[in-house]
Amino acid sequence: MGAREAQSTLEALAVFRARARAWVHDNLEPLNGADPFMGHANDDADQVVRAKAIQRKLWDAGFAGLCFPTEYGGRSLSSEYQVAFNEESRGYELPLLFNTPTLTIIMPTILDFGTEEQKQRFIPAALRGEELWVQFLSEPTGGSDLAGALTRATRDGDVFILNGSKVWSTYAWKSDYAVCVCRTDWDVPKHRGLSVLMVKVHQPGITIDQIKHVDGTEEFCQEFFDDVPVPIDQVLGEVDDGWTVTSRLLFHERSSVGGSSPYEVGPRSSERRGGQFDALATLQRSVQGEDPRIRQLIGEARVLTRVHQALVRRIGTSIRSGRLPAPAGSIPRLSNGMLGVRMSAIALEIGGDRTVAWEEGDPIGDIGVAYLGRQGFCLGGGTTEIARNIISERVLGMPREPSQDVDRPFREVQTNATNTTPTAAEG
Ligand SMILES: Cc1cc2nc3c(=O)[nH]c(=O)nc-3n(C[C@H](O)[C@H](O)[C@H](O)COP(=O)(O)OP(=O)(O)OC[C@H]3O[C@@H](n4cnc5c(N)ncnc54)[C@H](O)[C@@H]3O)c2cc1C
């Protein structure tokens, strides 16, 4: 059965799985031990080119966007089909760069809030591998209080003029488009004066600085916006109702970070520590004797992983069936953060000296590098502290955190960067 026929009649899961297995075997490159998150790319720029080409191959074969609706280029299939594809493509190079945030966070939000034109314009282009997205959410003044955004967009006829700065943006320099949370009304309380703009990343007025990390990588960027014009038809959702859209972005982000998104292709980003598992397995084989402490740590790593996987499945099913409210997506997000930090420490402890000083090309070195970035597991996608707040307030029904600024016009709210607040005359 061809891809287009499969689209018109629902293909049995077992038949789909067999077709996916054969196609993957014939069309994708085996990883042969390469990191699935880098594939066969030689550097970051090469990684983008390869990811776009492989995403296009998936599209041409009818395996892109399995859970997206057919009218926007997907296949309208249930998550079991994506899981089957992911299982059959394990060990092959996949366009993982497209998963987060493009396919697991931003496209689902465009599906939720986009106009028909926006959905037709942006979703198929992403599924074809033509446009990679980034999120412009966090600001230099803080990322947790997203509703306190100071980046501003001022209406001027058919465009908004964007000014301000965003930071921590993952691979902004590689991306084509961004969703940008900005303030469009300063005279209402902070949650009521935001809008979400869809912004072309590489254009006059946007300066991107890459930030070098302690581990030598350059994932994050800071962007500066100087009078950037954004057409009003690129507002996602309603003007000044950007908080509703942002909350949905965060919901999809927690599902993605927590490992329960139905849109994720290939190994989940929450499995990124898989490399450490491989290294753990190698270490286990190479560790001489029956050191009980090492055996205990390996046991702990396995148990934590199994528990996390079961939690992801259970919470995901419960949210989909309505037994748990959507904010319960913060539970696997919290578990993922805690697991990431603990696994990094376990791997380092087992690897010992070789994880801090290694021979060129020895994969054990990845453990030492990953340990340096371990706190990122508790920050990216919203911090674990914020996840705890959400679980207590919106899942367990405990009293809400007191807040001084939710009822006052944002212009009157003290921020740690008040000099960026425009005067009433400015906007
Ligand atoms: C790997 C990674 C990828 C990222 N990618 C992106 C991206 O692509 N785009 C983007 O916009 N951002 C991105 N971020 C930024 C991330 O969203 C922020 O780091 C995060 O939201 C926290 O913001 P902050 O670092 O400014 O800390 P702050 O908000 O300044 O918080 C500082 C500390 O105070 C705690 N805190 C704050 N408020 C509360 C509260 N009410 N209750 C309890 N504790 C609180 C926080 O948990 C944190 O520990 C990324 C971060 C990482 C690590």
The ligand as an SDF file (V2000), in Angstrom:
LIG
                    3D

 53 58  0  0  0  0  0  0  0  0999 V2000
   18.3300   23.4250   28.0520 C   0  0  0  0  0  0  0  0  0  0  0  0
   17.5270   24.7010   28.0930 C   0  0  0  0  0  0  0  0  0  0  0  0
   16.8490   25.1110   26.9470 C   0  0  0  0  0  0  0  0  0  0  0  0
   16.1140   26.3060   26.9770 C   0  0  0  0  0  0  0  0  0  0  0  0
   15.5240   26.7150   25.8200 N   0  0  0  0  0  0  0  0  0  0  0  0
   14.8280   27.8800   25.8030 C   0  0  0  0  0  0  0  0  0  0  0  0
   14.2570   28.3680   24.5870 C   0  0  0  0  0  0  0  0  0  0  0  0
   14.4380   27.7730   23.5170 O   0  0  0  0  0  0  0  0  0  0  0  0
   13.5540   29.5100   24.6190 N   0  0  0  0  0  0  0  0  0  0  0  0
   13.3680   30.2200   25.7660 C   0  0  0  0  0  0  0  0  0  0  0  0
   12.6920   31.2330   25.7190 O   0  0  0  0  0  0  0  0  0  0  0  0
   13.9170   29.8060   26.9450 N   0  0  0  0  0  0  0  0  0  0  0  0
   14.6570   28.6600   26.9790 C   0  0  0  0  0  0  0  0  0  0  0  0
   15.2450   28.2280   28.1530 N   0  0  0  0  0  0  0  0  0  0  0  0
   15.1230   29.0480   29.3550 C   0  0  0  0  0  0  0  0  0  0  0  0
   14.2390   28.4240   30.4190 C   0  0  0  0  0  0  0  0  0  0  0  0
   12.8990   28.4030   30.0080 O   0  0  0  0  0  0  0  0  0  0  0  0
   14.4660   29.2670   31.6770 C   0  0  0  0  0  0  0  0  0  0  0  0
   15.7670   28.9880   32.1460 O   0  0  0  0  0  0  0  0  0  0  0  0
   13.4810   28.9540   32.7800 C   0  0  0  0  0  0  0  0  0  0  0  0
   12.1750   29.2840   32.4070 O   0  0  0  0  0  0  0  0  0  0  0  0
   13.8290   29.7020   34.0690 C   0  0  0  0  0  0  0  0  0  0  0  0
   14.0440   31.0640   33.8230 O   0  0  0  0  0  0  0  0  0  0  0  0
   15.3560   31.7870   34.3720 P   0  0  0  0  0  0  0  0  0  0  0  0
   16.5310   30.9310   34.0480 O   0  0  0  0  0  0  0  0  0  0  0  0
   15.3500   33.1840   33.8620 O   0  0  0  0  0  0  0  0  0  0  0  0
   15.2080   31.7470   35.9470 O   0  0  0  0  0  0  0  0  0  0  0  0
   14.3040   32.6820   36.8450 P   0  0  0  0  0  0  0  0  0  0  0  0
   12.9280   32.7550   36.2940 O   0  0  0  0  0  0  0  0  0  0  0  0
   15.0280   33.9600   37.0680 O   0  0  0  0  0  0  0  0  0  0  0  0
   14.2630   31.8540   38.1940 O   0  0  0  0  0  0  0  0  0  0  0  0
   15.4150   31.6960   39.0390 C   0  0  0  0  0  0  0  0  0  0  0  0
   15.1610   30.5920   40.0380 C   0  0  0  0  0  0  0  0  0  0  0  0
   14.0340   30.9620   40.8780 O   0  0  0  0  0  0  0  0  0  0  0  0
   13.0250   29.9400   40.8240 C   0  0  0  0  0  0  0  0  0  0  0  0
   11.7010   30.5720   40.8430 N   0  0  0  0  0  0  0  0  0  0  0  0
   11.2770   31.6070   40.0830 C   0  0  0  0  0  0  0  0  0  0  0  0
    9.9970   31.9050   40.3500 N   0  0  0  0  0  0  0  0  0  0  0  0
    9.5780   31.0000   41.2870 C   0  0  0  0  0  0  0  0  0  0  0  0
    8.3430   30.7680   41.9670 C   0  0  0  0  0  0  0  0  0  0  0  0
    7.2770   31.5240   41.7150 N   0  0  0  0  0  0  0  0  0  0  0  0
    8.2780   29.7360   42.8530 N   0  0  0  0  0  0  0  0  0  0  0  0
    9.3610   28.9550   43.1130 C   0  0  0  0  0  0  0  0  0  0  0  0
   10.5770   29.1390   42.5020 N   0  0  0  0  0  0  0  0  0  0  0  0
   10.6620   30.1400   41.6080 C   0  0  0  0  0  0  0  0  0  0  0  0
   13.2530   29.2220   39.5150 C   0  0  0  0  0  0  0  0  0  0  0  0
   12.7350   27.8950   39.5480 O   0  0  0  0  0  0  0  0  0  0  0  0
   14.7700   29.2570   39.3900 C   0  0  0  0  0  0  0  0  0  0  0  0
   15.3420   28.2000   40.1150 O   0  0  0  0  0  0  0  0  0  0  0  0
   16.0230   27.0690   28.1600 C   0  0  0  0  0  0  0  0  0  0  0  0
   16.7160   26.6570   29.2990 C   0  0  0  0  0  0  0  0  0  0  0  0
   17.4700   25.5000   29.2730 C   0  0  0  0  0  0  0  0  0  0  0  0
   18.2330   25.0870   30.4980 C   0  0  0  0  0  0  0  0  0  0  0  0
  1  2  1  0
  2  3  1  0
  2 52  2  0
  3  4  2  0
  4  5  1  0
  4 50  1  0
  5  6  2  0
  6  7  1  0
  6 13  1  0
  7  8  2  0
  7  9  1  0
  9 10  1  0
 10 11  2  0
 10 12  1  0
 12 13  2  0
 13 14  1  0
 14 15  1  0
 14 50  1  0
 15 16  1  0
 16 17  1  0
 16 18  1  0
 18 19  1  0
 18 20  1  0
 20 21  1  0
 20 22  1  0
 22 23  1  0
 23 24  1  0
 24 25  2  0
 24 26  1  0
 24 27  1  0
 27 28  1  0
 28 29  2  0
 28 30  1  0
 28 31  1  0
 31 32  1  0
 32 33  1  0
 33 34  1  0
 33 48  1  0
 34 35  1  0
 35 36  1  0
 35 46  1  0
 36 37  1  0
 36 45  1  0
 37 38  2  0
 38 39  1  0
 39 40  1  0
 39 45  2  0
 40 41  1  0
 40 42  2  0
 42 43  1  0
 43 44  2  0
 44 45  1  0
 46 47  1  0
 46 48  1  0
 48 49  1  0
 50 51  2  0
 51 52  1  0
 52 53  1  0
M  END
$$$$
